[in-house]
Amino acid sequence: MSLTAKDKAAVKAIWGKIGGKADAIGHEALARMLVVYPQTKTYFSHWSDLSPGSEEVKKHGKTVMGAITGAVDKMDDLVGGLSALSDLHAFKLRVDPGNFKILSHNILVTLAVNFPGDFTPEVHVAVDKFLAAVSSAIADKYR
Amino acid sequence: MVEWTDFERATIQDIFSKMDYESVGHNALARCLVVYPWTQRYFGNFGNLYNAAAIMGNPKVAAHGAVVLHGLDRAVKNMDNIKATYAELSVLHSEKLHVDPDNFRLLADCLTIVVASRLGTGFTADVQAAFQKFLAVVGAALRKQYH
């Protein structure tokens, strides 16, 4: 399910709207994930505080969303552009790729909560495809 | 037997008591047909589903969205007996409608997104967890009679 020109334009447009709120979006999406899908907490046993307000959750949400924002400019070659991150996830972090879908879902929910007017069905499908393509690129080196 | 906390029960009752079933049903089904276009396979006789605008404006989509939401209401009113409540509907979806049960999750995700956009910050992580648990239980009940 490859990204069409229309999808790419929609993704760029909504990311433009998100602007400086990207950090907060990342924080909220990660916080939601840890509450709604408690099994994802298993990857963060080294943190002292997994509650939504924790500094660790905030910082990591910013990190993850920063990388996804970076991927918006790499849509023409996500596998190439995310190669280093794929190495990291494949050989060091070893996050089960099923979790990428879970985080993606929570990013979509966060966008719906914060940008209800902009998150139309057409924007929704474009962002869903984009996040799936990013997930696939991150999982590229897994085996 | 599904165990519901007081918070989960109260949350589900609260969300549905304030919900505009027609509007939410319409929007959730339309969104599902746009975001997951393969779901259109079940609606061959709905007429024009060629693009997002056509889907949103299609009166059959609106009407059917409302039917689905009113069907959900049965679970809202029988939270301790969802499996039995949906036994007949499960047979219907399996034997007559031939709906792949994976679609229940797709529609549930779209319903979550629509409710999230309506409630805004009121759709906290805990509320989201309760709502998604409810929809998962409904989906499992609808899947139960498939063989």
Chai-1 contact restraints between the chains, C-beta under 6 A:
chainA,res_idxA,chainB,res_idxB,connection_type,confidence,min_distance_angstrom,max_distance_angstrom,comment,restraint_id
A,A31,B,A125,contact,1.0,0.0,6.0,A-B,restraint_1
A,R32,B,A125,contact,1.0,0.0,6.0,A-B,restraint_2
A,V35,B,A125,contact,1.0,0.0,6.0,A-B,restraint_3
A,V35,B,A129,contact,1.0,0.0,6.0,A-B,restraint_4
A,V36,B,Q128,contact,1.0,0.0,6.0,A-B,restraint_5
A,V36,B,A129,contact,1.0,0.0,6.0,A-B,restraint_6
A,V109,B,A116,contact,1.0,0.0,6.0,A-B,restraint_7
A,A112,B,I113,contact,1.0,0.0,6.0,A-B,restraint_8
A,A112,B,A116,contact,1.0,0.0,6.0,A-B,restraint_9
A,A112,B,S117,contact,1.0,0.0,6.0,A-B,restraint_10
A,V113,B,A116,contact,1.0,0.0,6.0,A-B,restraint_11
A,V113,B,G120,contact,1.0,0.0,6.0,A-B,restraint_12
A,V113,B,F123,contact,1.0,0.0,6.0,A-B,restraint_13
A,P116,B,S117,contact,1.0,0.0,6.0,A-B,restraint_14
A,P121,B,R31,contact,1.0,0.0,6.0,A-B,restraint_15
A,P121,B,V34,contact,1.0,0.0,6.0,A-B,restraint_16
A,P121,B,A52,contact,1.0,0.0,6.0,A-B,restraint_17
A,E122,B,A52,contact,1.0,0.0,6.0,A-B,restraint_18
A,H124,B,V35,contact,1.0,0.0,6.0,A-B,restraint_19
A,V125,B,V34,contact,1.0,0.0,6.0,A-B,restraint_20
A,V125,B,V35,contact,1.0,0.0,6.0,A-B,restraint_21
